[in-house]
Amino acid sequence: MVTGAGAALALGAMPKFAAAHDHAKRTKGTDRKLTTFSEAESKELDAICECLIPGDEEGPGAREAGALFAIDYVLTHFEPELQPKFRKALTDLATEAAPQKFSDLPAERQIEILKKYETTEGFNLLRNYTIFGFLGDPSYGGNIDDMGWKYIGFENDGMFFPPFGYYDAELLPAKKDGE
């Protein structure tokens, strides 16, 4: 009965797995399009992501990893109710940066502004989703070519490669000998 329930659960999740796989295949190596944010909002959000996880000679940053695209994808498909909160955070930062745009400011000034907002809900959203875009599953549009994972030394062996547990670990040597 437990096996049947597990199989039913796995089969029920298959459409989601397939959709994520198809999305990853469509977006990998293509010109990506944003659906939630306008061009101006995207430019500002991308600057914020880059400020939060900057790229340098040691490794990629949020911009190179495509964090903006992951944020856009999640806000479009999974959490559209957060869009107003993101827009409010962008507006708050724009107000502080005025008369210039946040993205046009020098890095030192951008950091100064972000430090002012560190305790706000908007900053927490921006920071958390930037981290997700940098280190999250590439099927959501960010972490392009697994660069975030490579940067932290994470090897994605996947969950569908044996040995799955002690029972497979014991079986694998027997299979190799019997092949």
C-alpha positions, 0 to 999 in steps of 0.5 A: 500500500505504501508503494502504491501511495509513493507511486501515486505521489510521484506520478502526480508530480510528473507534470510539474517535473515535466514543466520545469524540464521543458522550461529549463530546456526552452530558456537555456542558451536562449534570449530570455524574456521577462514577463513580470517586470518592465524594462525599467524595473528589470534594469533596477532589479538587476542592479540591486541583485548585482549589488547584493551578490557582485561578480568579481575576479573570484567568481560570478555574481547574481547578474551573470547567474541570471538571478533576475530571470529566476525572480521574474519566473517565480513571481510570474508562475508561483508567487504573483501575490508578491509582485506589489511588494517587489514593486514597492521595494523598487519604488522605495529604493528609487525614491532614495536614489532620486534624482538619479536611478539606482542602477546609475549610481556608483556602487558605493552609493548603492550599498549605502542606500541598501544598508539604509533599507536592511531592516525592511521587508522589501530588502529581505524579499530582494535579498532572499530572492537574489540568493535563490536566483543565484543558487536555486535550481536552474530550471527556474531561470537563474543559476545559469549553467550551474554557475552559482553551484559551481562557485560554492562547490556544490555538485548536483549529482541529481536524485535519480542516480544510484546508489539510492541507499544501502540496498543499492550500494550492496547491489551495485558491486554484484551487478558489476561483477555479473555484467 
